[in-house]
Amino acid sequence: MSTTDARAARTAAPGREGGTDWLAHAVLLLGTVLFALPLWIVLMGSSHDAATIGRGEVPLLPGPHAAENYAAAWSRGTTGVPVARMLWNSTVMALCVAVGKIAISILSAYAVVFFRFPGRNLVFWSIFITLMLPVEVRIFPTFKVVSDLGLVNTYAGLIVPIIASATATLLFRQFFLTIPDEFVEAAKMDGAGPLRFFRDVVLPLSRTNMAALFVILFVYGWNQYLWPLLVATSEDVETVVIGMVKMIGSESNTDWSLVMTTCVLALLPPVAVVLLMQRWFVKGLTETEK
Amino acid sequence: MATLDLAGIRKSFGPVEVLHGVDLAVRDGEMIVIVGASGCGKSTLLRIVAGLESPSGGRVAIAGRDVTALEPAERDIAMVFQNYALYPHMTVAQNMGYGLKIRGLPRAEIERRVREAAALLGIEALLDRRPRQLSGGQRQRVAMGRAIVREPKLFLFDEPLSNLDAKLRVQMRAEIRRLQKRLGVTSLFVTHDQVEAMTLGDRLVVMHQGHAAQVATPMEVFERPADTYVAGFIGSPAMNFLSGRLAEGGRAVALGAGPLIRFADGPRPGQEGEPVTIGIRPEHVRPDPAGLALAIDLVEPLGSETVVHGRLPGGEALVVKLAGAAPRDGALAVALPPEALHVFRAEDGKRLDP
């Protein structure tokens, strides 16, 4: 259904009297508050000193210590690892995971959809079945392999084990199946080989899908917790999510204002990615360029 | 420009054979229309010529060169697809020039050829647009342009007009014909539409169940159909078929409906009493007060003419096309002029000539 159809259906729906309007708004308002309040508390908390929060107060208004908190967190953190370093590590990891996942899955989907080779279905189904195996299930063998390869506490160790994506492969496969056979045939008549067809036709057509996936996968990589906790024990590769967990450490001597500051800093890159890619993201999820 | 020769083309998909050995010799610059109902193998035949399918047997030669084992791009051909297959992310000019770009032609040469083809088709103003900004007819032209810029030996058309509305189809049909004549490129055109086939082709190949039932000029196919399938397929409304038996030593037919009709053009081979099928086109049936009584069950007035569906005394259906308005009463008497009869052997439907 096109958007105009949906809009027409909505305006035609009954029950648009003023009486129900405030109820709808109240529900929306409540939802907004529920989502926004924790963020607001963190944002405000990051502008107070440690003592205020240590006393158990939950400040809802900005305090005077924002600048010094951010400077302190950025350059030294609370555990001796500067948050700047953690953010860099997280960025490297999230970018490599997102780009790597897209590159690998688009190529494997291309192979599965456009080439006939023996065991094609077997390959597809084995990719598909790994969907059902989350990292947690295979975490010990994976750790063993990574550690035997000497990749503990390296970016490679952090990134490679989670770089294949069955979900993304499946998504690209479904998209490729909608590309008409005639395109492939027209390309054959034009004399375009498989790589040329991939570069000149499939990649440009997949742009919006890639953008949407990039947003999802960047956030996925950024939020990784269990695997980095296991494999990134050195501060050189510590991600911001792990850093925060370490900061909280024991309840008694946690510098909560700096934790909240770090929290705000950790939020910014994913938010930036979502905002920057928003247009493409929505396009990728809702329309196909055909 | 080139000839095309098909020799004994067969194609099986698994255990199912869809082409049972098709032979065809296309002359230089000729426009051949392959026509048939869906599932007759016409598209498969075209795809084999294009190289998109490989034949299970037989040989394809373009300009005398055996291309059976070559890739589509090496055959020096161009194809216009049913849904045009224009790349949505490229402009019209990029779409048209893509094949040339891959061949490594210099940019100036590509641009020149694209401009020439665009001028020929009247689409110069569209060169910077994307396919989705074009109407169906414009896309059709771009698809043609993409074929033309390659200056191929052979044009292949895979039902290119079936996505257009009726009016545009008639217009594009004439345009394709004019263009093909002007460029003089040997062409194969696949369609299921008999009007397209009749108007476009220098010769037709009427396909039926994986065989070429008849290869002839449109008028010959119409006037002397090779079998009952071709006879029923070409012409609208379709030819009437009546059963009968040879009589008077092959000089006449005794119709199941009653009368004995003497052939106008001489005796048919065959034994006395051999079952035959008599074909007569609706427009050749004449109203004749002294003729057979036709019980009318449907009258379709088309303005300039009227199509009457009815039944003969024996119960056989007969369609009559009359010039002018409809007969008013419920019955009509008709005569079957001997010179308009087509005689087919009942056993295999093949045409019987004197």
Interface residues (C-beta under 8 A of the other chain):
Chain A: P180 E182 F183 E185 A186 K188 M189 D190 G191 A192 R196 D200 V201 P204 L205 E289 K290
Chain B: A50 G51 L52 E71 P72 A73 E74 I77 A78 M79 F81 Q82 N83 Y84 A85 Y87 P88 H89 Y98 G99 I102 R103 R132
